[in-house]
Amino acid sequence: MSTKKAGVLFQDTPEQKKKLEEIIAAHKDQAGALMPVLQQAQEVYGYLPMEVQAAIAEGLDIPLEEVYGVVTFYAQFSLYPKGQYKISVCLGTACYVKGSGDIYDRLQQKLGIKGGECTPDGKFSLDACRCIGACGLAPVMTINDEVYGKLLPDDIDDILAKYGA
């Protein structure tokens, strides 16, 4: 299967498809199977594109709307792949009042993606979070496990350059 959405072409491998079928088969007749199937499917694919959601809906014999509703309700699930470098900008109150919205906007502009998306080369993904517990460093963002605090929009270019952007 393959489709293009938000600059990302979905292409599964025979191994991934087989693993998804095994996951569905293992949970098919269990009550409450949807959450564990979605969690395991996301481990296989790294995200839950519509093609995977459709296969899960069909395999568990539940409406696609129900699958999509669960995927979009819970923050643990992603509709888009994550990049090699996962950027998360805190938009919690302390960070927001100190300018994290401007940081987030600059990242979207610089990377050419919206929040929740991944760059076409798979290098960067961008998300917002509500608090990372570093309010004293506001505004804060993380790139994978690296924390960057007391940011200004002008800091973004130099930080991204360290990651090859």
LOLOVEX-703425 format. One line per 8 residues: number of its first residue (from 1); for each residue x, y, z of N, C-alpha, C. Coordinates in steps of 0.1 Angstrom, whole numbers, plus 5000, padded with zeros to 4 digits. Atoms other than C-alpha are relative to their C-alpha. Example, Ala and Ser with C-alpha at 12.3 -4.5 7.8 and 13.67 -1.06 7.14 Angstrom:
% residues 2
1) 5009 4988 5000 5123 4955 5078 5009 5012 5000; 4991 4989 5000 5137 4989 5071 4992 5011 5008
***
This chain:
% residues 165
1) 5008 4988 5000 5000 5000 5000 5009 5012 5000; 4993 4987 4999 5011 5036 4995 4991 5011 4997; 5007 4988 5002 4996 5070 4998 5009 5011 5004; 4992 4988 4996 5009 5105 5001 4991 5009 5008; 5008 4991 4991 4997 5127 5030 5010 5009 5008; 4991 4990 4993 5014 5158 5045 5015 4998 4997; 4986 5001 5005 5045 5152 5024 5007 4987 5003; 4994 5013 4996 5050 5116 5036 4993 4989 4992
9) 5005 5011 5007 5046 5086 5014 5000 4988 5009; 5001 5012 4992 5033 5056 5033 5004 4988 4991; 4997 5013 5007 5049 5023 5022 5004 4990 5010; 4997 5011 4990 5048 4992 5043 5008 4989 4993; 4993 5011 5005 5070 4962 5039 4992 4987 5002; 5007 5013 4997 5059 4926 5037 5001 4995 5014; 4998 5003 4986 5074 4921 5072 4990 5007 5009; 5009 4992 4992 5054 4949 5086 4985 4996 4999
17) 5014 5004 5002 5022 4938 5070 4997 4986 5007; 5002 5013 4993 5027 4902 5083 4999 5002 5015; 5000 4997 4985 5034 4915 5118 4987 5006 5004; 5012 4994 4997 5003 4936 5117 4989 4989 5000; 5010 5011 5001 4982 4906 5106 5001 4991 5012; 4998 5008 4988 4997 4886 5135 4994 5006 5012; 5005 4992 4988 4989 4913 5160 4985 5000 5000; 5015 5000 5001 4953 4915 5148 4994 4986 5003
25) 5004 5014 4998 4949 4877 5148 5001 4997 5015; 4998 5003 4985 4962 4875 5184 4990 5006 5009; 5010 4993 4991 4936 4899 5197 4986 5000 4994; 5013 4999 5007 4907 4894 5173 4988 4998 5008; 5012 5004 4992 4883 4878 5197 5000 5005 5014; 4999 4995 4986 4893 4897 5228 4992 5013 5001; 5007 4988 4997 4871 4924 5244 5011 5011 5002; 4990 4989 4998 4890 4958 5244 5013 4998 4993
33) 4988 5002 5007 4914 4947 5218 5006 5012 4993; 4996 4989 5008 4916 4980 5200 5013 5007 5005; 4988 4993 4995 4941 4998 5223 5013 4992 4999; 4987 5007 5001 4967 4970 5225 5004 4998 4985; 4997 5002 5015 4964 4964 5187 5006 5013 4995; 4995 4987 5004 4969 5002 5181 5015 5002 5005; 4987 4998 4994 4999 5003 5205 5010 4991 4993; 4990 5009 5007 5016 4973 5189 5002 5004 4986
41) 4998 4996 5014 5009 4985 5154 5009 5013 4999; 4991 4988 5000 5025 5019 5162 5014 4996 5003; 4987 5005 4998 5055 5000 5175 5006 4994 4987; 4996 5006 5013 5057 4982 5141 5003 5011 4990; 4999 4990 5011 5052 5013 5119 5006 5013 5005; 4995 4988 4995 5063 5041 5142 4989 5011 5000; 5012 4992 5001 5029 5058 5135 4988 4992 4995; 5013 5008 5004 4993 5049 5125 4994 5007 4988
49) 5006 4994 5012 4986 5060 5089 4986 4994 4997; 5014 5004 5003 4951 5056 5075 5000 4985 4995; 4999 5013 5005 4961 5024 5057 5000 4989 5011; 4998 5009 4989 4971 5007 5090 4987 5000 5008; 5013 4999 4993 4939 5020 5107 4989 4992 4993; 5010 5007 5008 4918 5006 5079 5002 4985 5002; 4997 5014 4998 4935 4972 5082 4996 4995 5014; 5004 5003 4986 4929 4972 5120 4985 4999 5001
57) 5015 4999 5000 4892 4982 5115 4995 4987 4994; 5005 5012 5007 4887 4954 5090 5003 4987 5008; 4996 5012 4993 4906 4928 5110 4993 4998 5013; 5008 5001 4987 4888 4936 5143 4985 5001 4998; 5014 4998 5003 4855 4941 5125 4993 5011 5008; 5006 4988 4994 4849 4975 5139 5001 5012 4990; 5000 4989 5010 4841 5008 5121 5013 5008 5000; 4988 4992 5001 4871 5028 5108 4999 5013 5008
65) 5003 4988 4992 4855 5058 5125 5004 4998 5014; 4997 5003 4986 4859 5041 5159 5016 5000 5002; 4985 5000 4999 4896 5034 5152 5006 5014 4999; 4995 4986 5001 4903 5069 5140 4997 5009 5012; 5003 4992 4988 4885 5084 5170 5009 4997 5011; 4991 5003 4989 4907 5065 5194 5014 5005 4997; 4986 4995 5004 4939 5073 5174 5001 5015 5002; 4999 4986 4999 4931 5110 5174 4997 5005 5014
73) 5003 4996 4987 4919 5111 5210 5012 4999 5009; 4989 5002 4991 4950 5097 5227 5013 5005 4995; 4988 4993 5004 4982 5117 5226 5012 4990 4997; 4989 5009 5003 5003 5085 5225 5001 4995 4986; 5001 5004 5014 4992 5078 5189 5004 5012 4991; 4997 4990 5010 5005 5096 5159 4995 4996 4986; 5004 5002 5014 4991 5100 5124 5011 5001 4990; 4989 4997 5009 5024 5110 5110 5013 4993 5006
81) 4987 5006 4995 5059 5094 5112 5008 5010 5008; 4991 4991 4992 5084 5108 5137 5014 5000 4993; 4987 4998 5007 5117 5121 5124 5011 4994 5009; 4988 5004 4993 5152 5111 5133 5002 5009 5013; 4999 4990 4989 5152 5142 5155 4986 5005 5003; 5013 4997 4996 5120 5146 5174 5000 5013 5008; 5000 4987 4994 5115 5183 5183 4986 5002 5007; 5012 4997 4992 5090 5191 5211 5001 5014 5006
89) 5000 4987 4994 5082 5227 5221 4989 5001 5010; 5010 4998 4989 5065 5234 5254 4992 5012 4998; 5010 4989 5001 5034 5255 5250 4992 5002 5013; 5006 4998 4987 5025 5253 5287 5000 5015 5004; 5001 4986 4996 5017 5286 5305 5013 5007 5002; 4988 4993 4997 5051 5295 5318 5009 5002 4987; 4992 4999 5013 5068 5288 5284 4993 5009 4990; 5008 4992 5009 5040 5304 5264 5001 5015 5002
97) 5000 4985 4997 5040 5337 5282 5015 5005 4998; 4986 4996 5002 5078 5338 5277 5004 4998 4985; 4997 5000 5014 5075 5333 5239 5001 4987 4993; 4998 5013 5007 5074 5296 5231 4991 4999 4987; 5008 5000 5012 5046 5303 5205 5008 5005 4988; 4992 4995 5011 5071 5323 5185 5011 4990 4996; 4990 5011 5002 5097 5295 5189 4993 4989 4991; 5007 5010 5007 5071 5270 5176 4998 5005 4985
105) 5002 4994 5013 5062 5293 5147 5013 5000 4991; 4987 4999 5007 5099 5298 5137 5004 4986 4996; 4997 5014 5004 5104 5260 5137 4992 4995 4988; 5009 5004 5011 5074 5254 5115 5005 5007 4987; 4995 4993 5012 5087 5281 5091 5013 4994 4995; 4986 5004 5004 5123 5269 5091 4999 4985 4994; 5000 5014 5004 5114 5232 5087 4990 4997 4989; 5010 5001 5011 5085 5238 5063 4989 4989 5003
113) 5011 5009 4996 5061 5216 5083 4991 5006 5010; 5009 4996 4990 5032 5220 5106 5003 4991 5012; 4999 5009 4988 5030 5206 5142 4994 4987 4997; 5004 5013 5002 5026 5169 5142 5005 4993 4988; 4995 5005 5012 5043 5165 5109 5015 4997 5000; 4986 5004 5002 5077 5151 5097 5005 5006 4987; 4994 4995 5013 5100 5167 5071 5000 4988 4990; 5000 5011 5010 5099 5148 5038 5012 4991 5000
121) 4988 5008 5000 5135 5136 5043 5000 4991 5013; 5000 5008 4988 5125 5120 5077 5009 5004 5011; 4990 4996 4990 5150 5140 5096 4994 5007 5012; 5006 4993 4989 5128 5162 5118 4985 4998 5001; 5014 4999 4998 5094 5160 5133 4998 5010 5011; 5003 4989 4991 5077 5187 5153 4987 4998 5007; 5012 5002 4992 5052 5185 5181 5001 5011 5011; 5001 4992 4989 5040 5207 5209 4996 4992 5012
129) 5004 5007 4988 5037 5196 5245 4995 5010 5010; 5006 4990 4990 5020 5212 5276 5010 5003 5011; 4991 4996 4989 5048 5210 5302 5011 4989 5000; 4990 5010 4998 5082 5192 5305 5007 5001 5014; 4995 4998 4986 5088 5204 5341 5013 5008 5001; 4989 4991 4999 5115 5229 5333 4996 5015 4999; 5006 4986 5001 5095 5261 5338 5011 5011 5003; 4989 4990 4997 5126 5279 5352 5009 5003 4988
137) 4992 4997 5012 5142 5276 5318 4991 5005 4988; 5010 4996 5010 5111 5289 5299 5006 5011 4991; 5007 5010 5007 5107 5289 5270 5010 4988 4997; 4992 5012 5001 5119 5253 5265 4995 4991 4988; 5003 5010 5010 5121 5228 5237 5010 4988 5002; 4991 5012 5000 5136 5193 5234 5002 4995 4986; 4997 5007 5012 5153 5176 5205 5005 4986 5005; 4998 5013 4994 5152 5139 5213 5002 5002 5015
145) 4998 4999 4985 5167 5139 5249 5007 5013 5004; 4992 4988 4998 5185 5172 5246 4990 5012 5003; 5009 4989 4995 5168 5202 5265 5007 5013 4996; 4995 4986 5003 5172 5238 5252 4990 5009 5007; 5008 4990 4992 5160 5266 5275 5004 5014 4998; 4998 4986 5001 5157 5303 5277 5002 5004 4985; 4999 4999 5015 5151 5303 5239 4995 5013 4995; 5005 4989 5008 5147 5332 5215 4998 4994 4986
153) 5002 5005 5014 5134 5327 5179 5013 5000 4993; 4987 5000 5007 5169 5337 5167 5009 4989 5003; 4992 5012 4996 5184 5307 5185 4998 4988 4991; 5004 5012 5007 5166 5282 5162 5010 4996 4989; 4991 5003 5011 5189 5284 5132 5013 4993 5005; 4988 5005 4995 5220 5277 5152 4998 4986 5006; 5003 5013 4993 5204 5248 5172 4997 4990 4989; 5003 5010 5011 5190 5231 5140 5013 4997 4992
161) 4988 5003 5008 5224 5235 5123 5009 4989 5007; 4992 5011 4993 5239 5212 5150 4995 4986 4996; 5006 5013 5004 5215 5185 5136 5000 4999 4985; 4998 5001 5015 5224 5191 5099 4989 5007 4993; 5011 4993 5008 5195 5215 5090 5006 5013 4995
***
